[in-house]
Amino acid sequence: MATTQLEYARQGIITDKMKEAALAEGVSPEFIRDGIAVGTIIICHNIKHGNGRPLAVGKGLRTKVNANIGTSADDTDISKELEKARVAVHHGADAIMDLSTGGPVDDIRRAIIAETSACIGSVPLYQAALDAVRTKKKAIVDMTVDDIFEGIIKHAEDGVDFITVHCGVTRSTVERMKNEGRLMDVVSRGGAFTVEWMAYNNCENPLFEHFDRLLEITKEYDMTLSLGDGFRPGCLADATDRAQIHELIILGELTQRAQAAGVQVMIEGPGHVPLNQIEANILLQKRLCHGAPFYVLGPLVTDIAPGYDHITCAIGGAIAASAGADFLCYVTPSEHLRLPSVEDVREGVIASRIAAHAADIAKGVKGAMEKDIAMAKCRKKLDWEGQFNLSLDPEKARRLRAESGVAEHGACTMCGEFCAYKVMDDAMEKQRAAGH
């Protein structure tokens, strides 16, 4: 008997979740089913997430955007994180990842899940580490394998739709990183926890060694595995090196094992990547991981723009998505500097949505170009309300227009009476009057 969307799809069955996802995407249910069956599309939705909407991610679909939120030890305000979740979804984020590491993390996660119907992701290893330190009075390196899996089960039971697991962080990959040399070593928090645990215990990564146990849990909840990139480059100089690619090869092998077990998979990708390497990274992932959906963290195309990294992320994200990436993780202006504010979250979501939409036009995603054509028609008619409604951020567009002080249906203050649209309308009207 089928228990997951992947198993249903392989049996040729179209589920209610597939129908709902197809309606949201403007494609046929058969298209969704066929993509799930071959592993190029996933539906993120934990069966325990009662108020959640199924989110389809993958080939031929609109590029999705994720917003990371969550507390730290320095800022544990739940109300602030809930406001970030609301703002992110209001401005178009398709998913929220709760990366909380401070305060009552169980309460925070459950509150975020209850706050919105958006797809929810998490990194259960953070949970396991916190529980080990706080509840069991252990050091992180003293976590047991059971401690790690208890964290995964806790998130699954709460209804998390996809979990990031750093299964490709293995002893052999660590050795390759050491042999080649890196400027920044491991910048992934989950990856660093795992490397430290392996070094201290002189053991293999439990999530790699006990991968079948992980599959049993995720299958029970139809939770999606987001195979994390623990060796993602944290600076341009480390991009596309042996450690990163070796981990990707392992993730490709694990993708096959997961799919064979009926578990849906997506792959997480780099980090900081020069412009001229982004397309190659996407092609490598798609080839090595058998077309599984690709979830990229940025990528950031320069390391020297703190305060503006939502822009470096949008540049890289547009290139990555146009080359075939399916899911963009936003970066806010606060990246590398602090926990993001509510306004940072808004800026980050909008920047990544711009990148996603630009890529969807390039990929020929259904309905993408039509929005831009509609905007062009509104601009020609000086239909300001139409332009606001089509905007990715209607509130900001409307506010900037109002601040100009011009008449509601007049031209903008950049051109005023010399507005090209108005000049052309007058010229065309004169031609019509003259009988031309």
C-alpha angles and dihedrals in degrees: 000000000000116000104170134053089246092055092046090050092051089054090053093249121145110211130201089254090055090050092049092048092047091052091051092049098043093237133112122274087237090059091054093045094049093049092050091048093058095038099247092110129043133189110217108210129124111214087230093058096095098173095040129108119224110251119208116208128179152056117005094010133106112281108255129220128216127198121207116215134158144120130276132203087265096051120031100162107141093190091058092052092048089052089051089052091051093047093047093052093042089056094048111273110156095201141021124212116203107210097169117162100163137063124003096344095179091055092045094051093047092047092052091049090050093046099064143019091226122121111273128213133181146170106241092192088073088056093050092049093049093046091050092052100038106032105024096034093229134135115252090250089057093062113125125223088252090054090057094049092045088061091052093050091049091056092044091052091050091057103256107168101206132015129203110227122178097217094148094062097103135159091253092053091049089052091052091051091051093047095050097038128224135211094223105019109200117358097169109102092213090044092051092049089052095047091049092049093049093048094048096045096035088227139123121263106281092218089057097039094045097035092135090058089052090051092052091056097044092046092054090060097031086237117166119241113225101197102216128223103230090172096049111145115261093196136025093254091063097049122125095002129149096270093052094047094042090054089049091053090053091048090053090055092047090049090061092049093049095047091047087056092051096255121136117233141192127180127230118222143197139321118204113020132161114244093249093056100048099086091047090053091053093047091050093050094048092048098043095041097044097247096306114161112276122222111194126197098221104288099231113212099200135027099212104073107086107168091029102055091120084069095047087048093050092051092051093040093055092052093044095048093045087054091053110283110142106196130037123204108210125233120207130215087257095061111133090009113065146323106302121256124226089262091050089055091053092049092047095050094049093047092052092044089055089052092046094049093046089053093047089057090051091048093048094240110181113266097007100106092040090068091056091048089052090050091051091053092050092049092051090053092043086237098164097177090051090051092050092051092051093046122108087229107029093172095058094042091051092046094050091049092050092049090059091069095220126138115281095249099030129105121276121270093251093073104009112171089001093062108149092221092054093044091051093046090053092047093049092046091053090050091051091048090051090052096248 
